[in-house]
Amino acid sequence: MKLAYFSPLNPQPSGISDYSEELLPYLATYAEITLFVDGFEPSNSEIRDQFTHCDYRRNPGVLQTLGDYDAVVYHMGNDHRYHAGIFEIAREHAGIIVFHDFALQDFFLGLAQARGRIEIYLEEVAACHGYKATREAAEALERGSTPPLLARPTDFPLNCRLARDAEGIIVHSRGLGL
């Protein structure tokens, strides 16, 4: 089995980086894995030596090879610095989403603020939770307040489009329905 594997890895300081680096050697006993990274070189020499890695930020043409894999796995978390590229590719190329965070409020709000485009957040709220929630969030942002949806992340998880478009979903928490 051939897997395309999208995840933060060290030197990106993330629990998901550590998780993936622990998991990858075990997965490699069952699959041939290619790591897809977003503008960096993995710092762990064992990971670099054991796995082929492709930098899709520097060489977007490698994404045309995703159809050659039996499965594409995307690790999605709440830190927009490490997951924005993964999110963008997952929206374009269906695969298996690993939700390390069930609620992605912080991801979308952080991404919108970092890019200076608050509509990124509001569009996701609209797509997942409708007009009323979007209006409530927009009014709070216009006042310079935090959207009240952030205080209820499991009621407004902002994961529906990724979940709906996924070929499969893996979660780390019991009892949270998608």
N, CA, C and O atoms as a DFTB+ gen file, in Angstrom:
712 C
 N C O
     1  1       0.834      -1.173       0.000
     2  2       0.000       0.000       0.000
     3  2       0.881       1.240       0.000
     4  3       1.878       1.314       0.718
     5  1       0.496       2.208      -0.816
     6  2       1.229       3.479      -0.897
     7  2       0.405       4.588      -0.250
     8  3      -0.752       4.812      -0.606
     9  1       1.029       5.281       0.714
    10  2       0.362       6.371       1.406
    11  2       1.056       7.698       1.146
    12  3       2.283       7.792       1.199
    13  1       0.262       8.716       0.867
    14  2       0.730      10.103       0.869
    15  2       0.348      10.643       2.243
    16  3      -0.814      10.565       2.642
    17  1       1.310      11.182       2.957
    18  2       1.124      11.534       4.367
    19  2       1.416      13.019       4.571
    20  3       2.556      13.457       4.413
    21  1       0.382      13.796       4.924
    22  2       0.499      15.232       5.163
    23  2       0.397      15.484       6.662
    24  3      -0.616      15.169       7.286
    25  1       1.445      16.050       7.228
    26  2       1.444      16.335       8.660
    27  2       2.543      17.324       8.989
    28  3       3.566      17.367       8.305
    29  1       2.343      18.126      10.038
    30  2       3.510      18.845      10.545
    31  2       4.531      17.813      11.026
    32  3       4.171      16.724      11.472
    33  1       5.769      18.166      10.930
    34  2       6.872      17.359      11.454
    35  2       7.868      18.330      12.059
    36  3       7.836      19.524      11.761
    37  1       8.743      17.828      12.900
    38  2       9.775      18.707      13.435
    39  2      10.673      19.154      12.290
    40  3      11.049      18.332      11.455
    41  1      11.024      20.425      12.228
    42  2      11.190      21.385      13.319
    43  2       9.945      22.190      13.665
    44  3      10.050      23.124      14.459
    45  1       8.803      21.889      13.129
    46  2       7.586      22.601      13.513
    47  2       7.188      22.121      14.909
    48  3       6.807      20.962      15.078
    49  1       7.274      23.003      15.910
    50  2       7.033      22.581      17.291
    51  2       5.547      22.338      17.545
    52  3       4.787      23.269      17.810
    53  1       5.153      21.088      17.459
    54  2       3.744      20.732      17.578
    55  2       3.639      19.329      18.151
    56  3       4.463      18.463      17.857
    57  1       2.627      19.115      18.965
    58  2       2.362      17.766      19.447
    59  2       2.051      16.821      18.298
    60  3       2.338      15.627      18.378
    61  1       1.465      17.350      17.232
    62  2       1.146      16.524      16.068
    63  2       2.426      16.122      15.343
    64  3       2.510      15.019      14.803
    65  1       3.416      16.999      15.326
    66  2       4.724      16.638      14.755
    67  2       5.304      15.448      15.505
    68  3       5.749      14.476      14.895
    69  1       5.295      15.530      16.831
    70  2       5.829      14.435      17.650
    71  2       5.019      13.156      17.452
    72  3       5.582      12.069      17.325
    73  1       3.701      13.294      17.428
    74  2       2.811      12.154      17.215
    75  2       3.152      11.448      15.901
    76  3       3.321      10.229      15.865
    77  1       3.251      12.236      14.817
    78  2       3.536      11.648      13.510
    79  2       4.898      10.970      13.488
    80  3       5.045       9.886      12.923
    81  1       5.881      11.591      14.091
    82  2       7.216      10.993      14.078
    83  2       7.268       9.696      14.875
    84  3       8.072       8.817      14.565
    85  1       6.428       9.563      15.891
    86  2       6.340       8.289      16.618
    87  2       5.568       7.247      15.819
    88  3       5.920       6.067      15.837
    89  1       4.527       7.667      15.123
    90  2       3.657       6.759      14.384
    91  2       4.277       6.236      13.091
    92  3       4.106       5.066      12.746
    93  1       4.991       7.096      12.382
    94  2       5.471       6.751      11.040
    95  2       6.267       5.453      10.955
    96  3       5.999       4.662      10.051
    97  1       7.225       5.183      11.835
    98  2       7.956       3.908      11.710
    99  2       7.049       2.681      11.817
   100  3       7.299       1.669      11.163
   101  1       5.999       2.765      12.638
   102  2       5.064       1.652      12.757
   103  2       4.223       1.504      11.491
   104  3       4.010       0.391      11.009
   105  1       3.749       2.620      10.958
   106  2       2.984       2.561       9.709
   107  2       3.822       2.015       8.563
   108  3       3.306       1.337       7.675
   109  1       5.111       2.313       8.589
   110  2       6.004       1.896       7.497
   111  2       6.134       0.382       7.399
   112  3       6.565      -0.124       6.363
   113  1       5.778      -0.349       8.436
   114  2       5.814      -1.811       8.335
   115  2       4.678      -2.330       7.455
   116  3       4.718      -3.469       6.991
   117  1       3.663      -1.490       7.226
   118  2       2.494      -1.899       6.445
   119  2       2.324      -1.138       5.137
   120  3       1.528      -1.535       4.286
   121  1       3.073      -0.041       4.971
   122  2       2.849       0.798       3.792
   123  2       4.139       1.492       3.374
   124  3       5.043       1.718       4.179
   125  1       4.189       1.816       2.106
   126  2       5.239       2.679       1.571
   127  2       4.711       4.108       1.695
   128  3       3.676       4.448       1.122
   129  1       5.427       4.934       2.443
   130  2       4.917       6.257       2.803
   131  2       5.790       7.346       2.204
   132  3       7.017       7.311       2.300
   133  1       5.126       8.311       1.585
   134  2       5.797       9.531       1.130
   135  2       5.262      10.670       1.969
   136  3       4.050      10.847       2.090
   137  1       6.161      11.437       2.547
   138  2       5.786      12.578       3.371
   139  2       5.648      13.810       2.487
   140  3       6.522      14.097       1.668
   141  1       4.564      14.524       2.654
   142  2       4.343      15.781       1.939
   143  2       4.449      16.900       2.966
   144  3       3.662      16.969       3.909
   145  1       5.431      17.777       2.771
   146  2       5.707      18.842       3.729
   147  2       5.483      20.206       3.080
   148  3       5.527      20.358       1.860
   149  1       5.243      21.186       3.944
   150  2       4.837      22.514       3.508
   151  2       5.948      23.541       3.743
   152  3       5.883      24.326       4.688
   153  1       6.969      23.530       2.874
   154  2       7.989      24.564       2.911
   155  2       9.093      24.373       3.928
   156  3       9.716      25.351       4.343
   157  1       9.353      23.154       4.340
   158  2      10.427      22.912       5.297
   159  2      11.061      21.548       5.046
   160  3      10.513      20.712       4.328
   161  1      12.207      21.348       5.644
   162  2      12.926      20.073       5.606
   163  2      12.747      19.420       6.977
   164  3      13.042      20.054       7.990
   165  1      12.273      18.171       7.043
   166  2      12.167      17.514       8.352
   167  2      13.522      17.526       9.063
   168  3      14.549      17.229       8.455
   169  1      13.517      17.866      10.340
   170  2      14.774      17.971      11.080
   171  2      15.219      16.645      11.687
   172  3      16.393      16.486      12.021
   173  1      14.312      15.700      11.834
   174  2      14.643      14.404      12.412
   175  2      15.355      13.569      11.348
   176  3      14.753      13.190      10.343
   177  1      16.635      13.285      11.574
   178  2      17.425      12.561      10.571
   179  2      16.881      11.156      10.318
   180  3      16.975      10.662       9.195
   181  1      16.321      10.509      11.324
   182  2      15.750       9.170      11.122
   183  2      14.544       9.233      10.184
   184  3      14.368       8.360       9.334
   185  1      13.729      10.253      10.339
   186  2      12.568      10.427       9.461
   187  2      13.039      10.754       8.044
   188  3      12.529      10.196       7.071
   189  1      14.011      11.659       7.931
   190  2      14.543      12.012       6.604
   191  2      15.143      10.800       5.905
   192  3      14.961      10.627       4.700
   193  1      15.859       9.960       6.651
   194  2      16.526       8.803       6.051
   195  2      15.548       7.691       5.669
   196  3      15.757       6.992       4.678
   197  1      14.488       7.530       6.452
   198  2      13.573       6.411       6.222
   199  2      12.488       6.717       5.187
   200  3      11.968       5.805       4.545
   201  1      12.147       7.999       5.025
   202  2      11.000       8.340       4.183
   203  2      11.366       9.351       3.106
   204  3      12.142      10.279       3.337
   205  1      10.792       9.151       1.930
   206  2      10.873      10.160       0.886
   207  2       9.982      11.317       1.319
   208  3       8.889      11.102       1.843
   209  1      10.443      12.529       1.103
   210  2       9.582      13.669       1.402
   211  2       9.567      14.620       0.224
   212  3      10.574      14.831      -0.452
   213  1       8.389      15.189      -0.002
   214  2       8.165      16.119      -1.102
   215  2       7.651      17.423      -0.514
   216  3       6.704      17.431       0.273
   217  1       8.277      18.511      -0.897
   218  2       7.845      19.824      -0.438
   219  2       6.864      20.402      -1.451
   220  3       7.267      20.923      -2.491
   221  1       5.585      20.307      -1.140
   222  2       4.557      20.763      -2.083
   223  2       4.454      22.281      -2.143
   224  3       3.855      22.811      -3.079
   225  1       5.015      22.995      -1.178
   226  2       5.008      24.462      -1.246
   227  2       6.036      24.931      -2.278
   228  3       5.755      25.817      -3.085
   229  1       7.215      24.335      -2.246
   230  2       8.264      24.729      -3.189
   231  2       8.087      24.086      -4.552
   232  3       8.535      24.631      -5.561
   233  1       7.435      22.928      -4.588
   234  2       7.240      22.206      -5.836
   235  2       5.795      21.706      -5.922
   236  3       5.538      20.522      -5.706
   237  1       4.851      22.600      -6.237
   238  2       3.440      22.207      -6.265
   239  2       3.124      21.104      -7.263
   240  3       2.087      20.453      -7.143
   241  1       3.981      20.880      -8.235
   242  2       3.756      19.826      -9.216
   243  2       3.671      18.439      -8.597
   244  3       3.069      17.543      -9.189
   245  1       4.264      18.236      -7.411
   246  2       4.214      16.913      -6.772
   247  2       2.789      16.532      -6.395
   248  3       2.487      15.352      -6.215
   249  1       1.916      17.520      -6.275
   250  2       0.527      17.218      -5.927
   251  2      -0.194      16.472      -7.044
   252  3      -1.206      15.816      -6.800
   253  1       0.320      16.569      -8.259
   254  2      -0.282      15.840      -9.376
   255  2      -0.087      14.331      -9.225
   256  3      -0.742      13.552      -9.917
   257  1       0.798      13.917      -8.336
   258  2       1.052      12.489      -8.126
   259  2       0.104      11.865      -7.104
   260  3       0.144      10.652      -6.902
   261  1      -0.742      12.657      -6.459
   262  2      -1.581      12.108      -5.391
   263  2      -2.486      10.975      -5.876
   264  3      -2.827      10.090      -5.091
   265  1      -2.873      10.984      -7.118
   266  2      -3.683       9.900      -7.663
   267  2      -2.934       8.578      -7.754
   268  3      -3.551       7.532      -7.957
   269  1      -1.610       8.609      -7.606
   270  2      -0.803       7.387      -7.661
   271  2      -0.795       6.637      -6.324
   272  3      -0.258       5.532      -6.240
   273  1      -1.383       7.227      -5.289
   274  2      -1.353       6.633      -3.949
   275  2      -2.657       5.906      -3.662
   276  3      -3.719       6.277      -4.164
   277  1      -2.557       4.868      -2.848
   278  2      -3.755       4.135      -2.434
   279  2      -4.596       4.954      -1.468
   280  3      -5.819       4.819      -1.432
   281  1      -3.942       5.802      -0.686
   282  2      -4.653       6.674       0.249
   283  2      -3.810       7.914       0.504
   284  3      -2.580       7.888       0.451
   285  1      -4.521       8.997       0.783
   286  2      -3.893      10.252       1.173
   287  2      -4.394      10.554       2.580
   288  3      -5.600      10.560       2.825
   289  1      -3.470      10.803       3.503
   290  2      -3.808      11.040       4.906
   291  2      -3.408      12.468       5.270
   292  3      -2.263      12.877       5.078
   293  1      -4.374      13.215       5.800
   294  2      -4.152      14.604       6.201
   295  2      -4.334      14.731       7.705
   296  3      -5.394      14.395       8.232
   297  1      -3.322      15.209       8.392
   298  2      -3.413      15.454       9.829
   299  2      -3.794      16.911      10.041
   300  3      -3.052      17.824       9.679
   301  1      -4.962      17.110      10.636
   302  2      -5.521      18.456      10.783
   303  2      -5.625      18.825      12.251
   304  3      -6.211      18.101      13.056
   305  1      -5.039      19.975      12.580
   306  2      -5.109      20.506      13.939
   307  2      -5.498      21.965      13.912
   308  3      -5.890      22.494      12.871
   309  1      -5.390      22.618      15.057
   310  2      -5.889      23.978      15.217
   311  2      -4.872      25.077      14.958
   312  3      -5.245      26.250      14.968
   313  1      -3.620      24.758      14.730
   314  2      -2.611      25.799      14.533
   315  2      -2.475      26.110      13.046
   316  3      -1.920      25.323      12.279
   317  1      -2.991      27.269      12.659
   318  2      -2.991      27.627      11.241
   319  2      -1.584      27.693      10.656
   320  3      -1.414      27.508       9.451
   321  1      -0.581      27.950      11.477
   322  2       0.798      28.037      10.954
   323  2       1.251      26.703      10.356
   324  3       2.022      26.684       9.396
   325  1       0.785      25.611      10.907
   326  2       1.244      24.295      10.468
   327  2       0.212      23.515       9.669
   328  3       0.537      22.481       9.085
   329  1      -1.027      23.995       9.636
   330  2      -2.084      23.219       8.988
   331  2      -2.773      23.936       7.833
   332  3      -3.629      23.345       7.174
   333  1      -2.423      25.198       7.568
   334  2      -3.093      25.925       6.480
   335  2      -2.855      25.245       5.137
   336  3      -3.792      25.075       4.357
   337  1      -1.631      24.860       4.862
   338  2      -1.333      24.180       3.602
   339  2      -2.036      22.840       3.503
   340  3      -2.563      22.484       2.449
   341  1      -2.045      22.105       4.591
   342  2      -2.723      20.804       4.620
   343  2      -4.212      21.004       4.340
   344  3      -4.804      20.266       3.551
   345  1      -4.812      21.997       4.983
   346  2      -6.231      22.303       4.762
   347  2      -6.504      22.599       3.288
   348  3      -7.448      22.063       2.709
   349  1      -5.680      23.449       2.687
   350  2      -5.889      23.829       1.293
   351  2      -5.804      22.617       0.366
   352  3      -6.615      22.483      -0.551
   353  1      -4.844      21.746       0.592
   354  2      -4.691      20.564      -0.264
   355  2      -5.841      19.590      -0.025
   356  3      -6.359      19.000      -0.973
   357  1      -6.244      19.417       1.233
   358  2      -7.353      18.504       1.545
   359  2      -8.653      18.969       0.891
   360  3      -9.485      18.142       0.518
   361  1      -8.834      20.265       0.752
   362  2     -10.036      20.785       0.086
   363  2     -10.006      20.483      -1.413
   364  3     -11.058      20.341      -2.035
   365  1      -8.816      20.384      -1.991
   366  2      -8.679      20.135      -3.428
   367  2      -8.586      18.658      -3.773
   368  3      -9.010      18.245      -4.852
   369  1      -8.032      17.856      -2.859
   370  2      -7.792      16.428      -3.110
   371  2      -8.340      15.633      -1.924
   372  3      -7.776      15.677      -0.830
   373  1      -9.420      14.921      -2.139
   374  2     -10.040      14.161      -1.051
   375  2      -9.077      13.118      -0.495
   376  3      -8.231      12.579      -1.209
   377  1      -9.231      12.852       0.790
   378  2      -8.414      11.842       1.447
   379  2      -8.988      11.542       2.817
   380  3     -10.138      11.869       3.109
   381  1      -8.182      10.922       3.644
   382  2      -8.562      10.583       5.011
   383  2      -8.095      11.726       5.908
   384  3      -6.916      12.080       5.917
   385  1      -9.030      12.297       6.660
   386  2      -8.706      13.397       7.563
   387  2      -8.551      12.844       8.973
   388  3      -9.432      12.144       9.473
   389  1      -7.444      13.154       9.604
   390  2      -7.246      12.846      11.012
   391  2      -7.491      14.150      11.769
   392  3      -6.694      15.085      11.690
   393  1      -8.595      14.199      12.498
   394  2      -8.905      15.382      13.295
   395  2      -8.206      15.253      14.642
   396  3      -8.668      14.523      15.520
   397  1      -7.108      15.953      14.802
   398  2      -6.431      15.990      16.100
   399  2      -7.183      16.921      17.037
   400  3      -7.088      16.793      18.258
   401  1      -7.924      17.851      16.469
   402  2      -8.826      18.735      17.203
   403  2     -10.177      18.624      16.531
   404  3     -10.291      18.833      15.323
   405  1     -11.193      18.301      17.296
   406  2     -12.539      18.176      16.740
   407  2     -13.049      19.529      16.274
   408  3     -13.626      19.645      15.192
   409  1     -12.834      20.556      17.096
   410  2     -13.302      21.899      16.777
   411  2     -12.154      22.702      16.181
   412  3     -11.059      22.762      16.740
   413  1     -12.425      23.314      15.041
   414  2     -11.394      24.047      14.304
   415  2     -11.615      25.562      14.327
   416  3     -11.140      26.277      13.445
   417  1     -12.338      26.042      15.338
   418  2     -12.585      27.479      15.472
   419  2     -11.276      28.270      15.475
   420  3     -11.131      29.233      14.722
   421  1     -10.334      27.869      16.313
   422  2      -9.071      28.608      16.428
   423  2      -8.292      28.583      15.119
   424  3      -7.643      29.565      14.761
   425  1      -8.355      27.461      14.407
   426  2      -7.670      27.372      13.120
   427  2      -8.209      28.424      12.154
   428  3      -7.442      29.201      11.586
   429  1      -9.529      28.447      11.969
   430  2     -10.098      29.348      10.968
   431  2      -9.994      30.815      11.379
   432  3      -9.722      31.669      10.535
   433  1     -10.202      31.117      12.646
   434  2     -10.077      32.505      13.079
   435  2      -8.616      32.958      12.995
   436  3      -8.338      34.074      12.557
   437  1      -7.685      32.099      13.411
   438  2      -6.264      32.437      13.319
   439  2      -5.807      32.621      11.884
   440  3      -5.051      33.545      11.584
   441  1      -6.259      31.747      10.995
   442  2      -5.908      31.853       9.572
   443  2      -6.453      33.156       8.987
   444  3      -5.751      33.857       8.258
   445  1      -7.705      33.472       9.309
   446  2      -8.323      34.696       8.803
   447  2      -7.577      35.932       9.299
   448  3      -7.335      36.863       8.531
   449  1      -7.216      35.942      10.563
   450  2      -6.495      37.088      11.116
   451  2      -5.092      37.196      10.523
   452  3      -4.643      38.292      10.188
   453  1      -4.402      36.071      10.394
   454  2      -3.040      36.091       9.842
   455  2      -3.027      36.582       8.400
   456  3      -2.091      37.264       7.982
   457  1      -4.053      36.242       7.649
   458  2      -4.113      36.649       6.237
   459  2      -4.833      37.980       6.038
   460  3      -4.922      38.483       4.918
   461  1      -5.346      38.547       7.129
   462  2      -6.064      39.810       7.018
   463  2      -7.339      39.690       6.207
   464  3      -7.755      40.642       5.547
   465  1      -7.966      38.505       6.256
   466  2      -9.180      38.244       5.476
   467  2     -10.199      37.537       6.374
   468  3     -10.338      36.315       6.327
   469  1     -10.901      38.315       7.186
   470  2     -11.831      37.738       8.142
   471  2     -12.924      36.925       7.466
   472  3     -13.571      36.093       8.101
   473  1     -13.128      37.171       6.166
   474  2     -14.147      36.392       5.443
   475  2     -13.800      34.902       5.402
   476  3     -14.695      34.075       5.226
   477  1     -12.534      34.541       5.561
   478  2     -12.170      33.110       5.617
   479  2     -12.922      32.443       6.764
   480  3     -13.511      31.374       6.602
   481  1     -12.890      33.086       7.911
   482  2     -13.595      32.561       9.090
   483  2     -15.109      32.594       8.877
   484  3     -15.796      31.600       9.112
   485  1     -15.617      33.731       8.435
   486  2     -17.067      33.874       8.284
   487  2     -17.636      32.937       7.223
   488  3     -18.749      32.435       7.378
   489  1     -16.895      32.696       6.157
   490  2     -17.360      31.750       5.130
   491  2     -17.448      30.331       5.690
   492  3     -18.363      29.582       5.348
   493  1     -16.504      29.964       6.546
   494  2     -16.554      28.620       7.133
   495  2     -17.713      28.514       8.115
   496  3     -18.397      27.491       8.165
   497  1     -17.934      29.573       8.900
   498  2     -19.089      29.584       9.810
   499  2     -20.378      29.441       8.998
   500  3     -21.255      28.659       9.364
   501  1     -20.497      30.181       7.914
   502  2     -21.704      30.112       7.073
   503  2     -21.891      28.715       6.494
   504  3     -23.000      28.180       6.515
   505  1     -20.832      28.129       5.985
   506  2     -20.924      26.808       5.353
   507  2     -21.293      25.723       6.358
   508  3     -21.989      24.765       6.020
   509  1     -20.833      25.873       7.573
   510  2     -21.054      24.822       8.568
   511  2     -22.252      25.077       9.483
   512  3     -22.889      24.133       9.948
   513  1     -22.558      26.348       9.740
   514  2     -23.540      26.627      10.792
   515  2     -24.590      27.659      10.433
   516  3     -25.400      28.029      11.283
   517  1     -24.597      28.132       9.194
   518  2     -25.695      28.944       8.711
   519  2     -25.620      30.433       8.988
   520  3     -24.653      30.955       9.542
   521  1     -26.708      31.094       8.567
   522  2     -26.775      32.552       8.567
   523  2     -26.739      33.142       9.975
   524  3     -25.982      34.079      10.227
   525  1     -27.531      32.617      10.882
   526  2     -27.626      33.189      12.233
   527  2     -26.266      33.177      12.931
   528  3     -25.853      34.186      13.504
   529  1     -25.585      32.066      12.885
   530  2     -24.255      31.966      13.515
   531  2     -23.263      32.908      12.837
   532  3     -22.426      33.515      13.506
   533  1     -23.353      33.029      11.521
   534  2     -22.449      33.921      10.782
   535  2     -22.706      35.368      11.160
   536  3     -21.765      36.126      11.392
   537  1     -23.970      35.757      11.223
   538  2     -24.320      37.123      11.603
   539  2     -23.821      37.434      13.011
   540  3     -23.268      38.508      13.252
   541  1     -24.011      36.511      13.927
   542  2     -23.563      36.685      15.311
   543  2     -22.038      36.863      15.372
   544  3     -21.536      37.733      16.083
   545  1     -21.317      36.036      14.623
   546  2     -19.850      36.130      14.596
   547  2     -19.404      37.441      13.951
   548  3     -18.494      38.100      14.454
   549  1     -20.032      37.816      12.855
   550  2     -19.653      39.047      12.143
   551  2     -19.903      40.272      13.009
   552  3     -19.073      41.181      13.045
   553  1     -21.030      40.310      13.705
   554  2     -21.332      41.454      14.580
   555  2     -20.301      41.582      15.692
   556  3     -19.864      42.686      16.015
   557  1     -19.915      40.463      16.271
   558  2     -18.903      40.496      17.338
   559  2     -17.572      40.998      16.785
   560  3     -16.914      41.826      17.415
   561  1     -17.178      40.513      15.637
   562  2     -15.907      40.933      15.041
   563  2     -15.931      42.413      14.677
   564  3     -14.928      43.110      14.834
   565  1     -17.067      42.891      14.195
   566  2     -17.189      44.318      13.865
   567  2     -17.022      45.195      15.100
   568  3     -16.504      46.307      15.001
   569  1     -17.455      44.706      16.263
   570  2     -17.303      45.442      17.523
   571  2     -15.902      45.280      18.101
   572  3     -15.565      45.917      19.099
   573  1     -15.075      44.422      17.474
   574  2     -13.747      44.153      18.014
   575  2     -13.749      43.106      19.107
   576  3     -12.776      42.970      19.849
   577  1     -14.845      42.363      19.208
   578  2     -14.990      41.316      20.213
   579  2     -14.650      39.948      19.631
   580  3     -14.515      39.777      18.419
   581  1     -14.520      39.014      20.505
   582  2     -14.332      37.623      20.102
   583  2     -15.696      37.036      19.766
   584  3     -16.647      37.231      20.524
   585  1     -15.817      36.326      18.658
   586  2     -17.105      35.701      18.332
   587  2     -17.554      34.768      19.451
   588  3     -16.758      33.964      19.937
   589  1     -18.823      34.863      19.868
   590  2     -19.304      34.008      20.956
   591  2     -19.256      32.518      20.621
   592  3     -19.298      31.676      21.518
   593  1     -19.168      32.194      19.331
   594  2     -19.074      30.787      18.929
   595  2     -17.818      30.122      19.494
   596  3     -17.798      28.913      19.727
   597  1     -16.780      30.917      19.709
   598  2     -15.525      30.364      20.221
   599  2     -15.691      29.772      21.612
   600  3     -14.959      28.857      21.989
   601  1     -16.633      30.281      22.367
   602  2     -16.864      29.776      23.720
   603  2     -17.615      28.440      23.706
   604  3     -17.703      27.771      24.735
   605  1     -18.150      28.052      22.558
   606  2     -18.899      26.800      22.425
   607  2     -18.348      25.992      21.244
   608  3     -19.072      25.728      20.284
   609  1     -17.079      25.603      21.311
   610  2     -16.448      24.981      20.141
   611  2     -17.076      23.661      19.704
   612  3     -17.074      23.355      18.512
   613  1     -17.608      22.879      20.626
   614  2     -18.198      21.610      20.183
   615  2     -19.581      21.808      19.580
   616  3     -20.071      20.941      18.857
   617  1     -20.221      22.950      19.872
   618  2     -21.495      23.269      19.221
   619  2     -21.277      23.849      17.823
   620  3     -22.132      23.719      16.948
   621  1     -20.123      24.491      17.623
   622  2     -19.781      25.135      16.351
   623  2     -18.359      24.728      15.955
   624  3     -17.459      25.567      15.969
   625  1     -18.141      23.464      15.604
   626  2     -16.771      22.981      15.408
   627  2     -16.086      23.402      14.104
   628  3     -14.866      23.274      13.993
   629  1     -16.819      23.890      13.138
   630  2     -16.253      24.306      11.850
   631  2     -15.463      23.191      11.168
   632  3     -14.459      23.455      10.507
   633  1     -15.903      21.973      11.324
   634  2     -15.221      20.849      10.673
   635  2     -16.064      20.206       9.575
   636  3     -15.635      19.232       8.957
   637  1     -17.264      20.744       9.327
   638  2     -18.215      20.027       8.471
   639  2     -17.764      19.908       7.015
   640  3     -17.971      18.863       6.398
   641  1     -17.155      20.949       6.457
   642  2     -16.757      20.830       5.039
   643  2     -15.621      19.845       4.874
   644  3     -15.629      19.043       3.941
   645  1     -14.645      19.891       5.761
   646  2     -13.570      18.898       5.673
   647  2     -14.129      17.495       5.873
   648  3     -13.767      16.570       5.146
   649  1     -15.004      17.338       6.852
   650  2     -15.580      16.019       7.124
   651  2     -16.435      15.531       5.955
   652  3     -16.347      14.371       5.554
   653  1     -17.241      16.405       5.426
   654  2     -18.149      16.027       4.325
   655  2     -17.379      15.591       3.079
   656  3     -17.789      14.660       2.385
   657  1     -16.268      16.262       2.801
   658  2     -15.506      15.973       1.591
   659  2     -14.479      14.856       1.766
   660  3     -13.861      14.427       0.792
   661  1     -14.293      14.385       2.990
   662  2     -13.269      13.373       3.269
   663  2     -13.696      11.990       2.780
   664  3     -14.883      11.666       2.737
   665  1     -12.709      11.192       2.417
   666  2     -12.957       9.785       2.082
   667  2     -13.075       8.941       3.345
   668  3     -13.658       7.857       3.323
   669  1     -12.527       9.435       4.429
   670  2     -12.588       8.779       5.729
   671  2     -12.175       9.773       6.793
   672  3     -11.526      10.778       6.503
   673  1     -12.557       9.486       8.035
   674  2     -12.257      10.370       9.153
   675  2     -11.716       9.541      10.303
   676  3     -12.238       8.472      10.617
   677  1     -10.675      10.042      10.919
   678  2     -10.124       9.460      12.145
   679  2     -10.155      10.568      13.186
   680  3      -9.716      11.686      12.917
   681  1     -10.677      10.262      14.384
   682  2     -10.696      11.223      15.486
   683  2     -10.013      10.612      16.691
   684  3      -9.886       9.393      16.805
   685  1      -9.575      11.482      17.589
   686  2      -8.880      11.026      18.794
   687  2      -9.745      11.081      20.040
   688  3      -9.266      10.777      21.132
   689  1     -11.005      11.460      19.901
   690  2     -11.871      11.592      21.053
   691  2     -13.118      10.756      20.870
   692  3     -13.689      10.715      19.781
   693  1     -13.539      10.096      21.919
   694  2     -14.779       9.320      21.886
   695  2     -15.948      10.237      22.170
   696  3     -15.817      11.225      22.893
   697  1     -17.080       9.907      21.603
   698  2     -18.321      10.570      21.955
   699  2     -18.585      11.870      21.225
   700  3     -19.624      12.486      21.461
   701  1     -17.715      12.312      20.368
   702  2     -17.962      13.545      19.630
   703  2     -18.385      13.161      18.220
   704  3     -17.562      12.704      17.427
   705  1     -19.634      13.340      17.908
   706  2     -20.127      12.987      16.585
   707  2     -19.790      14.049      15.559
   708  3     -19.735      15.238      15.874
   709  1     -19.568      13.622      14.352
   710  2     -19.301      14.569      13.267
   711  2     -20.551      14.727      12.419
   712  3     -20.546      15.482      11.447
